[in-house]
């Protein structure tokens, strides 16, 4: 039995949810508008400021879709009301980040700067303080898109286990390895 799927989704003030034909769920709020095509077997019920998702049978596929789409809709409601943020930290000598609008310029020790165009749905800000690692702050209503873009930026220079250099999420722990020891 899906415990996540059975939990109702509270709809905060200022958020509007519409379910149209073919189970296209649209969520509008102060931070934007998101849509999600849901499985046609599931049914949605909105009453008393709560959205409940129900499934027709206890088949394994229906149980899986039940929890999945409930979580996706919950993330959409959370995104349009509060939004999501991700922070990336550049660790390494000479690593720098700057942005002009939606174009992010990263200097990561390669022979050339890495230019990355961000989607319009993501707001980006770069913070560089003296004596601290540069930080890239991203904010969006779409959790999936934000995570995907953050993972792409991290992949330009993944943290390595010997010196710990690379792009990491703020607060991420990197498992360190001991290097070679000098033989006598």
PyMOL commands that set and color helices and strands:
alter all, ss='L'
color gray80, all
select helices_A, chain A and resi 3-6+60-81+143-155
alter helices_A, ss='H'
color red, helices_A
select strands_A, chain A and resi 9-10+16-20+24-29+32-37+43-47+50-54+84-91+96-100+103-107+114-117+123-127+134-140+166-169
alter strands_A, ss='S'
color yellow, strands_A
deselect
rebuild
show_as cartoon
